[in-house]
Amino acid sequence: MPHLTCTQCPNEILISPEDFQLYKKLAVSPPTLCPACRQQRRLAWRNDRAFYQRRCDKSGKEFVSMYAPDKPYKIYHPDAWYSENWDALDYGRAIDFNRPFFEQFKELSLAVPRLGIDIVHCENSYFCNYCGDDKNCYLDIAGEANEDCYFNLFTKHSKNCVDTTFAYSSELCYETIQVYNSYNVNYSMYCDDCSDCFFCYDLKGCRNCIFSSNLRQKEYFIFNKPYSKEDYEKIRQELNFGSYSKTQQSLKKWTDFRKQKAIYRDAYLLNCENSSGNDLKNCKNTHASFNATNCEDCKYLYDVLDAKDCQDLNYSLYKPEVAYELISTLQMRYSAFSMASHYNHDVYYCDMVNNSSDLFGCIGLNRKKHCILNKQYSPEEYQTLKERLIAHMKETKEWGEFFPAALSPWAYNETVANEYFPLTEKEALKKGFNWYNNPNESHKITQNYLTPDHVRDAPDSLIEETLTCAICQKNFKIIRQELTYYREKGLPIPHSCPDCRHKARFSLRPARQLNERTCSNCQTSIKSVFLTSREEKVYCEKCYQETLY
């Protein structure tokens, strides 16, 4: 197995025979960056949460966009971008073999209109991003087929969920991480088929549990101890979940309980064969991957569904196959080095292309074939020019590399890269990333409204007030639907803004990196997402199963 050194950090690059097989299928060169640096570079091409008010450069319509008004790009509202009133081929140009390819791609990106916010088939869900088939949603990120959901990330087929991260087929859940098929689960993590639970971790098939962990098919448990229904309800009322101060006390109790009593699996692998990583379901021969489901013969996947024979994918769904270095894509086959592109095959170095094949270095095309830099060619011309361009890119050392982050339409601090690989402005600029200081963003406290401690004391006029985040000091608002939700569920009004709430949940998730450590029970050597320095009790799979079952 060849050992190379990453050109960006001291890490080694390990390339297996299986890796070379994929490179051969796609005719790409081996990587020069380690998996972490490759992922960091890709993530610099995805903006989940930085939004701006601006006008559509086609219709003049004002809308919420991923692009600040002062960015040098042509930005279209989704209605205009998906319309037939413009043709991306109009911006095509010939290849200049005297200049680097990436330089020419950058010029094309400044000319071709960009999709201002990525929503498809959504109803009354304009303040969302990377979403499809949502209805009545607000600040839903990477959602699919959700209804009446707000402030969520990667939540699918769910209703009335707020502040959830990775919720699937669930309803009325609040402040949760990794919940499946659950109803009215709150302040909890890793719960499957549960209902009416608060402050719980790793529960399956449970009902009416509070401050509990690692339970299976239990009801009326508090701190992992059984109670009568009457005593349970009495204690539940005393906890007073409608009070912000009382809920903060409960959060502290839950945090202490999890660290002292809960048992953590070394890695969450459900129905997997010969696989490694975390949060994997129904995977086979899939390694160093995180939050992946139904994948086979893959490596370095992050938030991926139904992939086969793929490597280095982020946010790629709908059966990607024989694909490499993609981000924010759907159903890509035999493709590489592309982003925000859907239902394509045999496309390389493309951005926002859909329902197409045999494209190279194109932007914004739909239902097209045999194009390079948005210029149409015959099949024969395309193949000849493509081979010549690849040879040219090998000479310029561009071939086999994903787009440089410096070409991204977003600054580093606007992208997901800064969540998984946080950098200061100085560090980002030194590494070649861009940075954006929003001239319209102020951290100054302009309002000092005192949020009521108990939700019952929150007036209707609260939605007209400007609140100040207790963490970052930015101003934020409570929307009408949100206030109704808190009242109906008896939950307190949050004192922090949506971004800080998202960051708080993010901090509870383990890092996407496997570390050498020992099982807290039998001391055998294991690979886990939990560092040895962490307080949690981490068991190997054998000890975990024996203890719980």
C-alpha positions in Angstrom: 0.0 0.0 0.0 1.7 3.3 -1.1 2.3 5.9 1.6 2.3 9.5 0.5 2.4 12.7 2.5 -0.4 15.2 2.3 0.7 18.4 0.5 -1.3 20.5 3.0 -0.6 18.9 6.4 1.8 16.3 7.8 -0.8 13.5 7.6 -0.1 10.4 5.5 -2.2 9.4 2.5 -2.9 5.7 2.5 -4.0 4.3 -0.9 -5.3 0.7 -1.1 -5.7 -1.5 -4.1 -9.4 -0.9 -3.9 -8.8 2.9 -4.1 -6.8 2.4 -7.3 -9.6 0.4 -8.8 -12.0 3.4 -8.4 -9.4 5.8 -9.7 -9.0 3.5 -12.8 -12.7 3.4 -13.4 -12.9 7.2 -13.4 -9.5 7.7 -15.0 -8.4 10.1 -12.3 -5.0 10.6 -10.6 -4.4 9.6 -7.0 -5.1 12.3 -4.4 -2.4 14.7 -3.1 -4.3 15.6 0.0 -5.3 13.4 2.9 -9.0 12.6 3.4 -9.5 15.3 6.0 -8.0 18.0 3.9 -9.9 16.8 0.9 -13.1 17.0 2.8 -12.3 20.5 4.2 -11.7 21.7 0.6 -15.1 20.2 -0.5 -17.0 21.7 2.4 -15.7 25.1 1.5 -18.2 24.8 -1.4 -21.3 24.4 0.7 -23.1 27.3 2.4 -25.8 26.0 4.7 -26.6 28.9 7.0 -25.3 32.2 5.8 -28.4 34.1 4.3 -28.8 37.5 2.9 -31.6 39.6 1.5 -31.0 40.5 -2.1 -32.7 41.0 -5.5 -32.9 38.5 -8.3 -30.7 39.7 -11.1 -33.3 38.4 -13.6 -36.7 39.6 -12.2 -35.7 42.1 -9.6 -37.7 40.1 -7.0 -36.3 40.4 -3.5 -35.7 37.1 -1.7 -33.5 35.3 0.8 -30.3 34.1 -0.8 -27.1 32.2 -0.1 -25.2 35.1 -1.7 -24.6 38.5 -0.2 -25.7 41.4 -2.4 -22.1 42.6 -2.9 -20.9 39.3 -4.3 -19.8 39.6 -8.0 -22.1 36.8 -9.3 -25.4 36.9 -11.2 -27.9 35.5 -8.7 -31.4 34.3 -9.7 -34.5 33.5 -7.7 -35.4 29.7 -8.0 -38.4 30.6 -10.1 -36.2 32.5 -12.6 -33.3 30.0 -12.5 -35.5 27.0 -13.2 -37.4 28.8 -16.0 -36.8 28.4 -19.7 -36.3 32.2 -20.1 -32.5 31.8 -20.2 -30.0 29.4 -21.6 -26.7 28.6 -19.9 -25.2 27.7 -23.3 -25.2 31.4 -24.2 -22.3 31.8 -21.8 -20.2 29.1 -23.5 -16.6 29.7 -24.4 -13.7 27.9 -26.1 -10.9 26.3 -24.1 -7.7 28.3 -23.9 -4.9 25.8 -23.7 -2.4 28.5 -22.7 -4.1 29.1 -19.4 -5.0 27.0 -16.4 -8.4 25.3 -16.4 -9.5 26.5 -13.0 -8.8 30.1 -14.0 -11.1 29.7 -17.0 -13.8 28.0 -14.8 -13.7 31.0 -12.4 -14.4 33.4 -15.3 -17.3 31.2 -16.4 -18.7 31.1 -12.9 -18.8 34.9 -12.8 -20.9 35.0 -16.1 -23.4 32.2 -15.6 -26.4 32.9 -13.3 -26.4 31.0 -10.0 -29.3 29.5 -8.1 -29.8 31.9 -5.2 -31.3 29.4 -2.8 -31.4 25.7 -3.3 -35.1 24.6 -2.8 -37.0 22.3 -5.1 -40.8 21.6 -5.1 -41.2 23.4 -1.7 -44.4 25.1 -0.6 -44.3 28.1 1.7 -40.7 27.3 2.6 -38.7 30.1 1.2 -36.3 30.5 4.2 -34.8 27.0 3.7 -31.8 25.6 1.9 -30.9 22.4 0.1 -34.4 21.2 0.7 -36.9 19.3 -1.5 -40.7 18.8 -1.1 -40.9 20.8 2.2 -44.2 22.4 3.2 -44.5 25.3 5.7 -40.9 25.0 6.9 -38.5 27.7 8.1 -34.7 27.5 8.3 -34.9 23.9 7.4 -31.4 22.8 6.1 -30.9 19.7 3.9 -34.5 18.7 4.6 -36.7 16.4 2.6 -40.5 16.0 2.7 -40.9 17.8 6.0 -44.0 19.8 7.1 -44.3 22.5 9.7 -40.6 22.1 10.7 -38.3 24.9 11.8 -34.5 25.3 12.5 -33.6 21.7 11.6 -30.6 20.0 9.9 -30.8 16.9 7.7 -34.3 16.1 8.9 -36.4 13.9 6.6 -40.1 12.9 6.3 -41.0 14.6 9.6 -43.7 16.9 10.9 -43.8 19.6 13.6 -40.1 19.2 14.6 -38.1 22.1 15.8 -34.3 22.3 16.5 -33.6 18.8 15.4 -30.4 17.4 13.9 -30.8 14.2 11.9 -34.4 13.4 12.6 -36.1 10.8 10.4 -39.9 10.0 10.1 -40.6 11.7 13.4 -43.2 14.1 14.8 -43.3 16.8 17.5 -39.7 16.4 18.4 -37.7 19.2 19.9 -33.9 19.7 20.5 -32.9 16.2 19.4 -30.0 14.5 17.6 -30.4 11.3 15.7 -34.0 10.3 16.4 -35.9 7.8 14.2 -39.6 7.1 14.0 -40.3 9.0 17.2 -43.1 11.1 18.6 -42.8 14.0 21.1 -39.1 13.3 22.0 -37.4 16.3 23.6 -33.8 17.2 24.6 -32.6 13.7 23.6 -30.1 11.8 21.4 -30.1 8.5 19.6 -33.7 7.4 20.2 -35.6 5.0 17.9 -39.3 4.3 18.0 -39.8 6.3 21.2 -42.5 8.7 22.4 -43.1 11.2 25.1 -39.5 11.2 26.4 -37.4 14.0 27.8 -33.6 14.1 28.4 -32.8 10.6 27.1 -30.0 8.9 25.4 -29.9 5.6 23.4 -33.4 4.5 23.9 -35.4 2.0 21.7 -39.1 1.3 21.9 -39.5 3.4 25.0 -42.4 5.6 26.2 -42.6 8.2 29.0 -39.0 8.2 30.1 -37.0 11.1 31.6 -33.3 11.3 32.4 -32.7 7.8 31.1 -30.2 6.0 28.9 -29.6 2.6 27.2 -33.2 1.4 27.9 -35.1 -1.0 25.7 -38.9 -1.3 25.6 -39.4 0.5 28.9 -42.1 2.9 30.1 -42.3 5.3 33.1 -38.6 5.4 33.9 -36.7 8.3 35.5 -33.0 8.0 35.9 -33.2 4.5 34.6 -35.5 3.5 37.5 -39.2 2.4 37.1 -42.1 4.4 38.6 -45.8 4.0 38.7 -47.7 6.1 36.2 -49.0 8.3 39.0 -45.6 8.9 40.5 -44.1 9.5 37.1 -46.7 12.1 36.2 -46.2 13.9 39.5 -42.4 14.1 39.1 -42.9 15.2 35.5 -45.1 18.1 36.6 -42.6 19.1 39.3 -39.9 19.4 36.7 -41.9 22.2 35.1 -40.6 21.9 31.5 -42.3 25.2 30.6 -39.8 27.2 32.7 -36.6 28.2 31.1 -34.6 28.2 34.3 -36.0 24.8 35.4 -35.2 23.4 32.0 -31.6 24.6 32.2 -31.4 22.8 35.6 -32.7 19.7 33.9 -30.2 20.0 31.1 -27.4 20.1 33.7 -28.8 16.9 35.4 -29.0 15.2 32.0 -25.5 16.1 31.0 -24.1 14.8 34.4 -26.2 11.6 34.1 -25.0 10.9 30.6 -21.3 11.3 31.5 -21.6 9.3 34.7 -24.1 6.5 33.9 -24.7 6.2 30.2 -22.9 3.6 28.1 -21.7 4.7 24.7 -21.0 2.4 21.8 -17.5 2.7 20.4 -19.3 3.4 17.1 -22.9 3.2 16.0 -23.0 0.6 13.3 -26.4 -1.0 12.7 -26.7 -4.1 10.4 -23.3 -3.4 8.9 -20.7 -5.8 7.4 -17.0 -5.1 7.3 -17.5 -1.4 7.8 -16.0 1.4 9.9 -16.9 4.9 11.0 -20.0 6.1 12.9 -23.7 6.4 12.4 -23.8 3.8 9.7 -26.8 1.7 8.8 -27.1 -1.2 6.4 -23.6 -0.7 5.0 -21.2 -3.3 3.5 -17.5 -2.8 2.9 -17.8 0.9 3.7 -15.0 2.5 5.7 -14.0 5.8 7.4 -17.6 7.0 6.8 -20.0 8.9 8.9 -23.8 9.2 8.7 -24.2 6.9 5.8 -27.0 4.4 5.0 -27.4 1.6 2.5 -23.9 2.0 1.1 -21.5 -0.6 -0.4 -17.9 -0.7 -1.3 -17.3 2.9 -0.3 -14.9 5.0 1.7 -14.8 8.6 3.1 -18.6 9.2 2.9 -20.2 12.0 5.0 -24.0 12.3 5.0 -24.6 9.9 2.1 -27.5 7.6 1.2 -27.5 4.5 -1.1 -24.0 4.9 -2.5 -22.1 2.1 -4.3 -18.4 2.1 -5.3 -17.9 5.7 -4.2 -15.3 7.7 -2.3 -15.0 11.2 -0.9 -18.7 12.2 -1.0 -20.5 14.8 1.1 -24.3 15.3 1.1 -24.8 12.9 -1.8 -28.1 11.0 -2.1 -30.3 9.0 -4.5 -27.9 6.2 -5.4 -24.6 7.7 -6.4 -22.5 5.1 -8.1 -18.8 5.0 -9.2 -18.3 8.6 -8.0 -15.5 10.6 -6.5 -15.1 14.0 -4.8 -18.7 15.2 -4.9 -20.7 17.5 -2.7 -24.4 18.4 -2.6 -25.5 16.0 -5.3 -28.3 13.6 -6.2 -28.0 10.5 -8.3 -24.6 11.0 -9.8 -23.0 8.1 -11.8 -19.4 7.8 -13.2 -18.7 11.4 -12.2 -16.2 13.3 -10.2 -15.1 16.8 -8.9 -18.6 18.3 -9.0 -21.1 20.1 -6.7 -24.8 21.0 -6.5 -25.5 18.8 -9.5 -28.3 16.2 -9.9 -29.3 13.2 -12.1 -26.2 13.1 -14.2 -23.6 10.6 -15.5 -20.1 11.1 -16.9 -19.7 14.7 -15.7 -16.5 16.1 -14.4 -15.7 19.5 -12.8 -19.2 20.8 -13.0 -21.4 23.0 -10.9 -25.3 23.2 -10.8 -25.8 20.9 -13.8 -28.9 18.7 -14.0 -30.3 15.8 -16.0 -27.2 15.7 -18.2 -24.3 13.6 -19.4 -20.8 13.9 -20.9 -20.1 17.4 -19.5 -16.8 18.9 -18.5 -16.3 22.2 -16.7 -19.9 23.3 -17.1 -22.2 25.5 -15.0 -26.0 25.7 -14.9 -26.7 23.3 -17.8 -29.9 21.2 -17.9 -30.6 18.3 -20.2 -27.4 18.8 -22.2 -24.7 16.5 -23.6 -21.1 16.9 -24.9 -20.3 20.4 -23.6 -17.1 21.9 -22.2 -17.1 25.2 -20.5 -20.8 25.5 -21.5 -20.0 25.2 -25.2 -21.7 22.6 -27.3 -19.7 20.1 -29.3 -20.4 17.0 -31.4 -19.7 13.7 -29.6 -16.5 13.2 -31.5 -15.3 16.8 -30.9 -16.2 16.5 -27.2 -14.1 13.3 -26.7 -11.1 14.7 -28.5 -11.2 18.0 -26.6 -11.9 16.3 -23.3 -8.8 14.1 -23.7 -6.7 17.1 -24.7 -8.0 19.1 -21.7 -7.2 16.3 -19.3 -3.6 16.2 -20.6 -3.4 20.0 -20.2 -4.7 19.8 -16.6 -2.1 17.1 -15.8 0.6 19.5 -17.0 -0.8 22.3 -14.8 -1.3 19.8 -11.9 -5.1 20.5 -11.8 -6.3 17.0 -12.9 -7.4 14.9 -10.0 -7.8 17.9 -7.7 -11.2 19.2 -6.6 -11.8 22.9 -7.2 -9.5 25.1 -5.1 -11.4 26.7 -2.2 -10.3 30.1 -3.3 -12.6 29.7 -6.3 -15.7 29.1 -4.1 -18.4 31.7 -4.3 -18.5 31.7 -0.5 -15.9 32.7 2.1 -14.7 30.0 4.5 -16.7 31.4 7.4 -19.9 31.2 5.4 -19.5 27.5 4.7 -19.9 24.1 6.5 -16.1 23.8 6.4 -15.8 26.2 9.3 -18.1 24.0 11.4 -16.0 20.8 11.0 -12.6 22.5 10.6 -12.9 25.9 12.5 -10.3 28.5 11.6 -9.7 32.1 12.6 -9.8 34.7 9.8 -6.0 34.8 9.9 -5.6 31.1 9.7 -8.1 30.8 6.9 -6.4 33.4 4.8 -3.0 31.8 5.4 -4.4 28.5 4.0 -5.7 30.2 0.9 -9.4 30.4 1.9 -11.5 33.5 1.6 -13.1 35.4 4.5 -16.2 37.6 4.5 -17.0 40.3 7.0 -20.6 41.2 6.5 -20.9 45.0 6.5 -24.5 44.8 7.5 -24.0 42.4 10.4 -23.8 43.9 13.8 -23.1 42.3 17.2 -24.2 45.4 19.0 -27.2 44.9 21.3 -29.9 47.0 19.9 -32.7 45.6 22.1 -32.8 44.4 25.7 -36.1 42.6 25.8 -36.5 40.4 28.9 -37.8 37.1 27.7 -40.3 35.6 30.2 -39.0 32.6 32.1 -42.2 30.6 31.6 -43.9 30.1 28.3 -47.3 30.8 29.8 -46.2 34.3 30.4 -45.1 34.9 26.8 -47.5 37.5 25.3 -48.7 37.4 21.7 -46.7 40.6 21.1 -43.5 38.5 21.6 -43.2 38.0 17.9 -42.9 41.7 17.4 -40.0 42.0 19.8 -36.3 41.8 18.9 -34.5 39.5 21.3 -30.8 39.3 22.0 -29.0 36.0 22.0 -27.6 35.2 25.4 -24.5 33.6 23.8 -23.4 35.6 20.8 -25.3 38.8 21.5 -26.8 39.0 18.0 -30.5 39.9 17.6 -33.1 37.4 16.7 -36.8 37.0 16.4 -39.4 34.5 17.5 -41.7 33.7 14.5 -45.5 33.2 15.0 -45.5 29.5 14.2 -42.6 29.0 16.7 -44.5 30.7 19.5 -47.5 28.6 18.9 -45.3 25.5 19.0 -43.8 26.3 22.3 -47.2 27.1 23.8 -48.8 23.9 22.6 -45.9 21.7 23.8 -45.4 23.7 27.0 -41.7 24.5 26.3 -39.8 27.6 27.3 -39.0 30.4 24.9 -35.3 29.9 23.9 -32.8 32.6 25.0 -30.3 31.9 22.2 -30.5 32.4 18.5 -31.1 29.6 16.0 -27.4 29.5 15.0 -26.2 29.2 18.6 -28.7 26.5 19.2 -27.5 24.6 16.1 -23.9 25.0 17.4 -24.8 23.7 20.8 -26.3 20.5 19.2 -23.3 20.2 16.9 -21.0 20.3 20.0 -22.8 17.2 21.4 -22.0 15.1 18.4 -18.7 13.2 18.4 -16.0 14.2 16.0 -16.0 12.5 12.6 -12.7 10.8 13.3 -11.8 7.4 14.5 -9.3 7.3 17.4 -7.4 4.5 19.1 -8.6 3.9 22.7 -9.6 1.1 25.0 -13.0 -0.2 26.0 -14.0 1.2 29.4 -15.2 -2.2 30.5 -12.8 -4.9 29.2 -9.9 -2.7 28.2 -9.6 -4.2 24.8 -8.2 -1.9 22.1 -10.9 -0.3 19.9 -11.3 2.4 17.4 -13.9 5.0 18.4 -15.1 8.5 17.7 -14.7 9.1 21.4 -11.2 10.2 22.5 -9.7 8.6 25.6 -9.7 12.0 27.3 -13.5 12.2 27.3 -15.5 11.4 30.4 -18.1 9.1 28.8 -18.0 5.3 29.4 -17.3 3.8 25.9 -17.8 0.1 25.4 -16.7 -2.1 22.6 -19.5 -3.7 20.6 -19.3 -7.0 22.5 -19.5 -5.4 26.0 -22.2 -3.0 24.8 -24.4 -5.9 23.6 -23.8 -8.1 26.6 -24.6 -5.2 29.0 -27.7 -4.0 27.3 -29.2 -7.3 26.1 
